[in-house]
Amino acid sequence: MNNIKKIPLSRLGYDFISKEFIPEGKDEYYLRNIQNRSGIDYRNLSAFEIEVLVKNGNTTDNWNNILVSDAFNPELVKNCKFYGLIRIGKLEPYYLEFHGLKAEVGLYNSTIISCDLGDNVAINHVNYISHYILGKEVVIVQVDEMKTSVNAKFGNGILKDGEDEASRIWLEICNENGGRKVIPFNGMQPGDAWLWSKYRDDSLLLEQFIKFTETEYKTEPGYYGKVGDRTVIKNTNIINDVWIGSDAYIKGANKLKNLTIKSNAKGKSQIGEGCELVNGIIDFGCRIFYGVKAVRFVIASNSQLKYGARLINSYLGSNATISCCEVLNSLIFPAHEQHHNNSFLCAAVVSGQSNIPAGATIGSNHNSRGADGEIIAGRGFWPGLCVSLKHNSKFANFTILAKGDYDYELNIPIPFSLVSIQEDTNTLVIMPGYWFMYNMYALQRNTFKYQDRDKRYEKIQRIEYDYLAPDTINEIFTSLALFEELVGEAYLKHAEQVGFNPKDDLKKPRAIGKKLLEERDPIVTELNILARGFENAKRAVRIIKVQQAYDIFKTIIRFYGINNLINYVEELEKPSIKELVGSLTKSKLKRENWLNVGGQLLSEKTIATFRDRVHKSIINSWDDVHDFYRAEGEKYASQKKLHAITSLLELEELQVKQITKEQILIWCKEIKKTKQWMVDSVENSRKKDYTNPFRKMMYDTQEELDEVLGRFEDNSFIKDQKSELKTFTKKVNAFEKKLNH
């Protein structure tokens, strides 16, 4: 039986806060008075104003509880019912126009309960609005229900005084069993979610994170909902317990409940037709429209959900788009793209700069006895059409998977790889360095694209978009060692098959592999190079084009290192070899492990220090955590230079004191050639789209092709790359001259 209470009509709009939660000497409006920052001086209605209001069909339980500003115009209030304390700002004879909607300033045909209304608002046909504070020039038209409950939390996973733990909202990210759940809060960064979900064995860290969240927000019941200045809401059914910033636009939504919608003049947020959003945080500049369903979620700034997308128990990073897809229990870092109605992403950490295509099924628990599987994908993750992946799987940065059903768990440690299945031999095939060999255009362009599209309102975390960075370079080093080991093993197996017995000092696989690869021995291309531990299956895992990948990976490390070395020297007070050697010696170079913390790269040592500072309450709030991100972000450029120089010296097997002018000049010549190769590769990889006969067959003439695709010669990105090459070459030439003097 429904518990329907009968309460005297005279109490409607009053007793919002129970008496036991009202501090001594305060009334039930004490929090409302704190929240209302309009600066309006209110007064009681005059007898004439009451007469006009009654004449216009308005009613109230008590005219003395309607307070107004001196510029109040009673002629602009018609057919409204008022209950409780109502405060109304200036009303002037204007209409407000927005996107073709023209709304008269004033209050019309609405039931208004215990609300504060700012200057020149336009409220029309709002069937029920209670316990809201509206800013100036707010437009609300055709809304069925808009109310705030006494324990409203506006999407934050906090508890109000008197509530028990069962009422708390958690975000069950990364894993369906809730073992990595976090508490959502307004301002949550992807790094916060990652740290909280990752270090589950650090109980003190987790306790501190809960404490940070609980102390961040007031626990007193009785806060009102707010709608910021110039926000427009129209044709919406239900808005309950929602805090809305300024300049937002909400049209045609079905249900909005327990939300914070951050918005302002520089980061306007929009929610459109058919959306149902419950228990969430929406950051500045987000757009959500056309049938989206989202429950228990956080969406970081400048992101989009559209065309029937479903987002449940997930964190979506900034500058991301999900449309027509389903995403469950996932933590997604910035710059993520996922389109098409049959794309599915479940129980995963996707580290950003990623693209999930049509037909993809990322995450199936059917190979487990429980819903406890996970997928971890490095940044640049790009599965092909209709790819199906199993939990648990793990992928290095910039892994691309060809179309196929991957029926077994995968662990791909080599970055920039193409993974495919050779059906006729039932073999898993890994092509390392695929991006550099065949798709440099996309690799370079994506770096530029992500930087250009980073429109975050608040750039708290420094997101790394460059494909050459400490995380990818470290994976390349791991891959070089792996290549040497696997080539050596393949060679020994080959020698055994042909009856050749190597000398004892050549029986160490890695030593053999390194010698063969560095000497570019033709035998390498003849070897059947197999890997172990890449797939949880008995079939063979074959690594192809190892010699090409080995050479390219070493070239890439040198480019990364030399480029940063030149920048490092130029920033010295006295650019010289002596000064360089002295400065690097003081730095005590050592290549460290780096982690992707919500898109921001931090060394493992830095994270250890962070955790220690949290344990000791030196870092004692989320503001402190975010200040830590900012501080580390400011250090990153110099840390990256040192990592690059360390990588270069390690690859060249040199000590700092062995750096000479002659060596640097040799490196300068090499880096110019490498940059030229990169730009040529960008041009050639794009040119294939214009010369491939299966692309050209769609067009009867070259002119038709040019009209549809654009002239190849006019490609702005390739032009920019060539211009950058000239600038880069001039810079290196100038550096060489300076070094020679």
Salt bridges, closest charged atoms under 4 A:
ASP15 OD1 - ARG11 NH2 3.03
GLU49 OE2 - ARG43 NH2 2.73
ASP70 OD1 - ARG43 NE 3.10
GLU97 OE2 - LYS102 NZ 3.56
ASP116 OD1 - ARG32 NH2 2.53
ASP116 OD2 - ARG87 NH2 2.88
GLU145 OE2 - LYS147 NZ 2.55
GLU163 OE2 - LYS153 NZ 3.06
GLU165 OE2 - ARG168 NE 2.66
ASP192 OD2 - HIS626 NE2 2.70
ASP202 OD2 - ARG611 NH2 3.06
ASP202 OD2 - HIS615 NE2 2.82
GLU214 OE2 - ARG168 NH2 2.62
ASP247 OD1 - ARG230 NE 2.81
GLU273 OE2 - LYS251 NZ 3.74
GLU276 OE2 - LYS293 NZ 3.29
ASP283 OD1 - LYS262 NZ 3.58
GLU326 OE1 - ARG310 NH2 3.95
GLU337 OE1 - HIS339 NE2 2.83
GLU374 OE2 - ARG180 NE 2.91
ASP454 OD1 - ARG456 NE 2.84
GLU464 OE2 - LYS640 NZ 3.06
ASP466 OD2 - LYS640 NZ 3.75
ASP471 OD2 - ARG379 NE 2.74
GLU484 OE1 - ARG510 NE 2.84
GLU489 OE1 - ARG532 NH1 2.70
ASP504 OD1 - LYS507 NZ 3.61
GLU518 OE2 - LYS554 NZ 3.39
GLU519 OE2 - LYS515 NZ 3.27
GLU535 OE2 - ARG539 NH2 2.70
ASP551 OD2 - ARG520 NE 3.16
GLU571 OE2 - LYS641 NZ 3.44
ASP612 OD2 - LYS616 NZ 3.18
ASP627 OD1 - ARG630 NH1 3.01
GLU632 OE2 - LYS635 NZ 3.12
GLU650 OE1 - ARG591 NE 2.77
GLU652 OE2 - ARG558 NH1 3.68
GLU653 OE2 - LYS514 NZ 2.85
GLU670 OE2 - ARG558 NE 2.49
GLU683 OE2 - LYS722 NZ 3.12
ASP689 OD2 - ARG686 NH1 2.73
GLU713 OE1 - ARG711 NH1 3.91
ASP714 OD2 - ARG711 NE 2.94
GLU724 OE2 - LYS675 NZ 2.76
GLU736 OE1 - LYS672 NZ 3.00
